[in-house]
Amino acid sequence: MESNYQDRIPNNVGLGANRTLQRALEHWQPEFLNWWHGLGPSDFNANSVYLRTAISVDTKGWATFDYVKMPDYRWGIFLAQEEKDRRVGFGDNFGQPVWRQVPGEHRSTLRRLIVTQGDTEPASVEQQRLLGHTAPSLYDLRNLFQVNVEEGRHLWAMVYLLHAYFGRDGREEAEELLERHSGDADKPRILSTFNEPISDWLSFYMFTYFTDRDGKFQLKSLAESSFDPLSRTCKFMLTEEAHHMFVGDTGIGRVIKRAIEVMKELANDDPIALRKAGVIDLPTIQKYLNFWFSSSLDLFGGDSSSNAASYFANGLKGRPDEIKYEDHVEAESSFTLELPDGKGGVREEKIPMRNAVNEVVREAYVRDCEKGLARWNRHLEEAGYPQRMTLPSTRFRRTVGSWANIATNPEGKPISQEEFNARQDEWLPTSHDRAYVHSVMKGVFERGKMAGWIAPPERGINTQPINFEYVKFH
Ligand code: BYC
């Protein structure tokens, strides 16, 4: 299908040929813009931002860079190219042709999955709406806005599916995606992490590293779906997701680098001395990491899940890179979970592999998270410091799954609730830590300048220099 960039809603889904759908989406468009103005980035909507926009899905068109005012960003609907003769890749229908329409018996489940995915996209924009004011540089400000507009496009992607394939229910769900709000007491976002405030840039980098990475794994699982329009939508979303994780990965690396620079200058690694010098000390970075990693682990759902088993059996949602697995049916296989034994220890339990899909995907996610830690720890190693960043155990501070509300230390050893309460300030950000981090967050809007708590990036965006005017104030 040709890309049409001239339509009011840019698309490669032939929207012009389907007047009813086009009108329905054109009706939703002003509601989206209202939401953007009310709950999107505050105050920077009149500035020109050096953004990439997808104008088609081929290698040339998916990343076109230019100055754009955010409300003028062309939020389009783009699906990856259709794969000829694509077959169901897993579960009970393995090998059968994929579905171009929603099968009646899976309608409500697919709608729920699409709504849950769609709900996270505007949620993240809401969580980050005030961050622009404290951006550590124009480069970072531009990256924040890039992430925000693309999350807006990902919302469009899910809303398109709801409108195109789910009739009146879908249109109602699309409205509700703009009615729930992150952290709202009455109408919160669906998944827990998306109701956590992101009011400082260290949290933003942690979120884009850990939570966007959950996004990567969930999108990859949905890209395996037998419902082909969902699969193609998610495949294209994944191309944009990579930059979001890059922002987190390099952001955390730069905060650590800057701490190391000051540790060297002062010949001292005492957190108090570092805070006096205006940088973020390593123990505080570790606490933020513990917080966001554990929160993001919850997003994979329960470790033993009958929902996950039926998604897999029915071919609705698979495992990332399903092709790499030997058995695509998993009818007989099992998985051994480590569970709390209720007596302060750990016991093992064998469960059907299909019920363990969330855990299998979570394990793959943890391995992917470790790559960033290896990079950040290399900075410490090269500078000759013995400290290392570590991922806490997947049992630590969980609120979903078998380890939910079981007190453990970061190594995953079950401990008493009293010990957890007494020691949690060593492991998780305290109000004092948060207040300190907030105190160094002051906007730096001069070309090429960086806030004192973060090192400059290694290179600019799209081969531009670091001191490029990434955001124009006029
Ligand atoms: N918070 O059988 P269970 C992204 C619910 S991020 C609150 O254990 P299941 C992005 C669950 O919904 C990716 N509730 O889990 C990143 C279920 O409720 P119902 C977002 C939770 O169903 C950054 C019940 O507990 N995409 O894209 O196997 C920026 C029992 O569930 C939580 C998706 O998540 C939680 N943490 O799996 C922007 C993909 N966890 O249905 C964007 C779509 C579980 O019984 N969603 N629950 O009422 C899914 O595939 C699944 O819903 C989940 C849960 C993986 C989330």
Residues whose N, C-alpha, C, O or C-beta is under 5 A from the ligand:
A	BS01	BYC	L113 T116 Q117 T120 E121 S124 I190 L191 S192 T211 D212 D214 G215 Q218 D298 L299 F300 G301 G302 S305 S306 N307 A308 V400
